[in-house]
Amino acid sequence: MTLDLLPIGQRARIVAVDWPSLVAEEARRLRALGIEEGASVEIANRGVFGGRDPIAITVGRMTVALRRVHAAAMQVETQ
């Protein structure tokens, strides 16, 4: 399953990221925030307009807003 399909409140671990599908600068920022393979994440909230962007995820004690396209590039397994 991809991160954008994970239900709100469900914990998961990122198992793979399609880094080539992301803009290089955006990929660097995500890695700098600890959003990479092996990270434990949880969907905190989703936007309510249009494409339901952004998606708020919790990584450790930090909450980060992601675009749906970024979350769709991440394969996760539930914990």
VENHU-V998128 format. One record per residue. N is the residue number from 0. PHI is phi in degrees with one decimal (NA if undefined). OMEGA is omega in whole degrees, 0 to 359 (999 if undefined). Layout:
{{N & PHI & OMEGA} {N & PHI & OMEGA}}
//
This chain:
{{0 & NA & 176} {1 & -94.6 & 184} {2 & -58.5 & 182} {3 & -67.5 & 180} {4 & -97.0 & 181} {5 & -66.1 & 179} {6 & -66.3 & 177} {7 & -58.9 & 177} {8 & 88.5 & 181} {9 & -84.5 & 177} {10 & -83.1 & 178} {11 & -152.6 & 176} {12 & -116.4 & 177} {13 & -74.1 & 181} {14 & -104.1 & 179} {15 & -158.5 & 176} {16 & -131.3 & 177} {17 & -85.1 & 184} {18 & -57.6 & 181} {19 & -61.4 & 180} {20 & -79.2 & 181} {21 & -101.8 & 174} {22 & -63.8 & 186} {23 & -53.4 & 181} {24 & -63.8 & 178} {25 & -66.7 & 178} {26 & -62.4 & 178} {27 & -61.5 & 180} {28 & -64.2 & 179} {29 & -61.5 & 178} {30 & -63.8 & 179} {31 & -62.6 & 178} {32 & -85.3 & 180} {33 & 86.9 & 180} {34 & -94.9 & 181} {35 & -156.3 & 182} {36 & -54.1 & 179} {37 & 92.9 & 181} {38 & -73.1 & 175} {39 & -91.3 & 184} {40 & -133.2 & 176} {41 & -147.9 & 175} {42 & -76.0 & 180} {43 & -91.7 & 184} {44 & -168.2 & 175} {45 & -127.4 & 175} {46 & -64.1 & 184} {47 & -107.7 & 184} {48 & -103.9 & 171} {49 & 47.9 & 182} {50 & -82.7 & 180} {51 & 62.0 & 174} {52 & -93.5 & 353} {53 & -85.6 & 174} {54 & -107.1 & 177} {55 & -93.8 & 178} {56 & -119.8 & 176} {57 & -103.4 & 176} {58 & -125.3 & 186} {59 & 63.5 & 178} {60 & -100.0 & 185} {61 & -108.2 & 173} {62 & -109.8 & 185} {63 & -127.2 & 176} {64 & -93.8 & 179} {65 & -119.9 & 169} {66 & -74.8 & 179} {67 & -58.6 & 180} {68 & -62.3 & 177} {69 & -69.2 & 180} {70 & -63.4 & 180} {71 & -69.3 & 179} {72 & -85.3 & 184} {73 & -113.5 & 175} {74 & -87.1 & 181} {75 & -128.8 & 169} {76 & -125.9 & 183} {77 & -70.3 & 180} {78 & -109.4 & 999}}
//
